[in-house]
Amino acid sequence: MEKETSPYVWQIVFNFYDAHIKNQPKELLKLAITNWLSKRMKLFLSGVSLEVNPKDTTSYNLRRRLGIQYAIEFGNSTSLTEINNIYSKFKNRGNVNPNLRSFVYSSAIADSTDDDDWLFLFDKLQKTEVLSERKMFVDALSKSRKSTLNEKLVVHLISAKPEIGNALQLLKMITSSSLITRKAILQAIQNRYRMFSKRFGDPGADNKWTEILDIAIETIMDDDEKTAFLAFLKKPLKYDDAKIAIFEKKLTLRMKSRTAITVALKAAFCD
């Protein structure tokens, strides 16, 4: 990978990272992999700048977005300082170049400890009905490290008007954002199931609840969460044993798959 500069190849690598490594509970394994990737990103990052040129190609724009976003993810403080400066100007009635917006918003929110940064962007989300913008804002807002803010985002998605976007599609999109976001989604489904029922119908009917619970399965990371989830199906959802068995099988297969991937990664990077 040291000589690879194609953003399309790196995009596949980063997609795998988001799905299987970013929320890896084994910190030493995650550290080993991020160090490995950081060393191999140097050529990919060389020549990449936040300065936008009208002649920038689609390929270069993708390379810049991926390169800077994941350099920050892996601890590049120089890029992060530049991103935060751009976001601060944006908050003070400035504009962000369309080619920079998605990763500027995401990186700034992920780094911020100031609720005002998050609330500023949340206000933008509430005021737009353009689906592409909503996806961008939701993706960025889900990067917050505060569970209360992530829960506020989930509640907004469920209570927003159906005509301005598929709430479940947006929820599924952010399940890989962070462990904090995953827990916020799972807790919202379990603690606010009446709100979900009001929007999507009776859990016992043939409706969106299968999709909702499949999203919940994607967020479950350990046996305690698994046990709580199965108990939730029984009460208050009142699912019978046959239905619960179907979801338990799905959940078991998902957790086995995650464990197998972790074992393979550990063998490759730690042993």
C-alpha positions as CSV (number, residue, x, y, z in Angstrom):
1,M,0.0,0.0,0.0
2,E,3.0,2.4,0.5
3,K,3.0,3.2,-3.3
4,E,-0.8,3.3,-3.8
5,T,-2.2,6.7,-4.6
6,S,-5.5,5.8,-6.1
7,P,-8.3,7.3,-4.0
8,Y,-10.6,4.5,-5.2
9,V,-8.4,1.8,-3.7
10,W,-8.0,3.7,-0.5
11,Q,-11.7,4.3,-0.3
12,I,-12.2,0.5,-0.1
13,V,-9.6,0.3,2.6
14,F,-11.3,3.1,4.6
15,N,-14.7,1.6,4.2
16,F,-13.4,-1.6,5.7
17,Y,-11.8,0.4,8.5
18,D,-15.1,2.2,9.3
19,A,-17.1,-1.1,9.3
20,H,-14.7,-3.3,11.2
21,I,-11.9,-1.4,12.9
22,K,-13.1,2.1,13.9
23,N,-15.3,0.9,16.7
24,Q,-13.1,-2.0,17.6
25,P,-13.3,-2.5,21.4
26,K,-9.8,-4.0,21.5
27,E,-7.7,-0.8,21.7
28,L,-4.3,-2.4,21.1
29,L,-5.6,-4.0,17.9
30,K,-7.1,-0.7,16.7
31,L,-3.8,1.1,17.5
32,A,-1.7,-1.5,15.6
33,I,-3.9,-1.1,12.5
34,T,-4.1,2.6,12.6
35,N,-0.3,2.9,12.9
36,W,0.0,0.5,10.0
37,L,-2.3,2.6,7.9
38,S,-0.7,5.9,8.9
39,K,2.7,4.8,7.7
40,R,1.3,3.7,4.4
41,M,-0.7,6.8,3.7
42,K,2.3,9.1,3.4
43,L,2.5,9.0,-0.4
44,F,-1.2,9.1,-0.7
45,L,-1.2,12.3,1.4
46,S,1.7,14.0,-0.4
47,G,0.7,17.1,-2.3
48,V,-2.8,17.1,-0.9
49,S,-3.9,20.6,0.2
50,L,-7.0,22.3,1.6
51,E,-6.5,25.0,-1.1
52,V,-9.2,24.5,-3.7
53,N,-8.4,25.0,-7.3
54,P,-11.1,25.2,-10.1
55,K,-8.9,22.7,-12.0
56,D,-9.1,20.0,-9.3
57,T,-10.4,16.8,-10.7
58,T,-13.0,14.5,-9.2
59,S,-10.3,12.0,-8.4
60,Y,-8.2,14.7,-6.6
61,N,-11.2,15.9,-4.6
62,L,-11.8,12.4,-3.4
63,R,-8.1,12.0,-2.6
64,R,-8.1,15.2,-0.6
65,R,-11.3,14.3,1.3
66,L,-10.2,10.8,2.2
67,G,-6.6,11.7,2.9
68,I,-7.3,14.6,5.2
69,Q,-10.3,13.0,6.9
70,Y,-8.4,9.8,7.8
71,A,-5.1,11.6,8.6
72,I,-7.1,13.4,11.3
73,E,-8.8,10.2,12.3
74,F,-5.3,8.7,12.8
75,G,-4.0,11.7,14.8
76,N,-2.7,14.3,12.3
77,S,-2.9,17.5,14.4
78,T,-1.8,19.9,11.6
79,S,-4.7,19.0,9.3
80,L,-7.1,19.2,12.3
81,T,-6.0,22.8,13.1
82,E,-6.6,23.9,9.5
83,I,-10.0,22.2,9.6
84,N,-11.0,23.9,12.9
85,N,-10.0,27.3,11.5
86,I,-12.3,26.7,8.5
87,Y,-15.2,25.7,10.7
88,S,-14.7,28.7,13.0
89,K,-15.0,31.0,10.0
90,F,-18.0,29.1,8.8
91,K,-19.7,29.7,12.1
92,N,-19.0,33.4,11.8
93,R,-21.0,33.7,8.6
94,G,-18.3,32.4,6.4
95,N,-18.6,29.8,3.6
96,V,-17.0,26.4,3.1
97,N,-16.1,25.3,-0.4
98,P,-18.5,22.6,-1.5
99,N,-15.5,20.3,-2.1
100,L,-14.5,20.6,1.5
101,R,-17.8,20.7,3.4
102,S,-18.4,17.0,4.3
103,F,-15.0,16.3,5.9
104,V,-14.7,19.8,7.4
105,Y,-18.0,19.4,9.2
106,S,-17.3,15.8,10.2
107,S,-13.7,16.4,11.5
108,A,-14.6,19.6,13.3
109,I,-17.5,18.0,15.1
110,A,-15.5,14.8,16.0
111,D,-12.8,17.0,17.6
112,S,-15.0,19.6,19.3
113,T,-15.8,19.6,23.0
114,D,-18.1,22.7,22.6
115,D,-21.8,21.9,22.3
116,D,-22.2,25.2,20.4
117,D,-20.3,23.7,17.4
118,W,-22.7,20.8,17.3
119,L,-25.8,22.9,17.8
120,F,-24.8,25.3,15.1
121,L,-24.7,22.5,12.5
122,F,-27.9,20.9,14.0
123,D,-29.7,24.1,13.4
124,K,-28.6,23.9,9.7
125,L,-30.0,20.4,9.6
126,Q,-33.3,21.4,11.0
127,K,-33.7,24.2,8.4
128,T,-33.0,22.2,5.2
129,E,-35.3,19.7,3.4
130,V,-32.7,18.9,0.7
131,L,-31.9,15.2,1.2
132,S,-28.2,15.5,0.1
133,E,-27.6,18.3,2.6
134,R,-29.5,16.4,5.4
135,K,-27.3,13.3,4.8
136,M,-24.1,15.4,5.0
137,F,-25.2,17.2,8.2
138,V,-26.5,13.9,9.8
139,D,-23.2,12.2,9.0
140,A,-21.2,15.0,10.5
141,L,-23.4,15.4,13.6
142,S,-23.2,11.7,14.4
143,K,-19.4,12.1,14.9
144,S,-20.0,13.9,18.3
145,R,-18.4,12.2,21.3
146,K,-21.3,13.2,23.5
147,S,-24.1,10.7,24.0
148,T,-26.7,13.4,24.8
149,L,-26.1,15.1,21.4
150,N,-26.2,11.8,19.5
151,E,-29.5,11.0,21.2
152,K,-30.8,14.4,20.2
153,L,-29.9,13.6,16.6
154,V,-31.7,10.2,16.7
155,V,-34.8,11.8,18.1
156,H,-34.8,14.5,15.4
157,L,-34.5,11.8,12.7
158,I,-37.5,9.9,14.1
159,S,-39.7,12.9,14.6
160,A,-38.8,14.7,11.4
161,K,-41.4,14.9,8.6
162,P,-41.4,11.7,6.5
163,E,-41.2,13.6,3.2
164,I,-37.8,15.1,4.0
165,G,-35.9,11.8,4.1
166,N,-35.9,8.2,5.0
167,A,-35.3,8.3,8.8
168,L,-34.3,4.6,9.0
169,Q,-31.9,4.9,6.0
170,L,-30.2,7.8,7.8
171,L,-30.1,5.9,11.1
172,K,-28.5,2.9,9.3
173,M,-26.0,5.2,7.6
174,I,-24.6,6.4,11.0
175,T,-24.3,3.0,12.8
176,S,-20.6,3.0,12.0
177,S,-19.9,6.5,13.2
178,S,-18.7,5.7,16.7
179,L,-19.4,3.5,19.7
180,I,-21.2,6.4,21.3
181,T,-23.5,6.8,18.3
182,R,-24.2,3.1,18.2
183,K,-25.2,3.1,21.9
184,A,-27.4,6.2,21.3
185,I,-29.3,4.5,18.5
186,L,-29.7,1.3,20.5
187,Q,-30.9,3.2,23.6
188,A,-33.3,5.3,21.6
189,I,-34.9,2.2,20.1
190,Q,-35.3,0.6,23.5
191,N,-36.2,3.7,25.6
192,R,-38.3,5.6,23.0
193,Y,-40.0,2.7,21.3
194,R,-43.3,4.5,21.6
195,M,-42.0,7.3,19.5
196,F,-40.8,4.7,16.9
197,S,-44.3,3.1,17.0
198,K,-46.0,6.5,16.5
199,R,-43.9,7.0,13.4
200,F,-43.7,3.5,12.0
201,G,-46.7,1.6,13.4
202,D,-47.4,-1.2,15.9
203,P,-44.3,-3.4,16.6
204,G,-46.5,-6.5,16.2
205,A,-47.7,-5.6,12.7
206,D,-45.9,-6.3,9.4
207,N,-44.3,-2.9,9.1
208,K,-40.9,-1.1,9.5
209,W,-40.1,-2.7,12.8
210,T,-38.1,-5.5,11.2
211,E,-35.9,-2.9,9.7
212,I,-35.7,-0.9,12.9
213,L,-34.6,-4.0,14.9
214,D,-32.1,-5.0,12.2
215,I,-30.5,-1.5,12.7
216,A,-30.4,-2.3,16.4
217,I,-28.6,-5.6,15.7
218,E,-25.9,-3.6,13.9
219,T,-25.2,-1.6,17.0
220,I,-25.0,-4.4,19.6
221,M,-21.4,-5.0,20.6
222,D,-21.4,-7.4,23.6
223,D,-23.3,-10.1,25.5
224,D,-24.9,-7.7,27.9
225,E,-26.4,-5.6,25.1
226,K,-27.5,-8.8,23.4
227,T,-29.3,-10.0,26.6
228,A,-31.0,-6.6,27.1
229,F,-32.1,-6.5,23.4
230,L,-33.7,-10.0,23.6
231,A,-35.5,-9.0,26.8
232,F,-36.8,-5.9,25.0
233,L,-38.3,-8.0,22.3
234,K,-40.2,-10.0,24.9
235,K,-41.3,-7.0,26.9
236,P,-42.4,-4.3,26.0
237,L,-42.6,-5.4,22.3
238,K,-44.4,-8.6,23.2
239,Y,-42.8,-10.7,20.5
240,D,-43.4,-14.4,20.8
241,D,-40.6,-17.0,21.2
242,A,-40.6,-17.8,17.5
243,K,-40.0,-14.2,16.5
244,I,-37.4,-13.7,19.2
245,A,-35.6,-16.8,18.0
246,I,-35.3,-15.3,14.5
247,F,-33.7,-12.1,15.8
248,E,-31.5,-14.1,18.2
249,K,-30.2,-16.1,15.2
250,K,-29.5,-12.9,13.3
251,L,-27.7,-11.4,16.2
252,T,-25.6,-14.5,16.9
253,L,-24.5,-14.7,13.3
254,R,-23.6,-11.0,13.3
255,M,-21.6,-11.3,16.5
256,K,-19.8,-14.4,15.3
257,S,-18.9,-12.6,12.1
258,R,-17.5,-9.7,14.0
259,T,-15.5,-12.0,16.3
260,A,-14.1,-13.9,13.3
261,I,-13.0,-10.6,11.7
262,T,-11.4,-9.5,15.0
263,V,-9.5,-12.8,15.3
264,A,-8.2,-12.5,11.7
265,L,-7.1,-8.9,12.2
266,K,-5.3,-9.8,15.4
267,A,-3.4,-12.6,13.7
268,A,-2.4,-10.2,10.9
269,F,-1.4,-7.2,13.0
270,C,-0.6,-8.3,16.5
271,D,0.7,-11.8,16.6
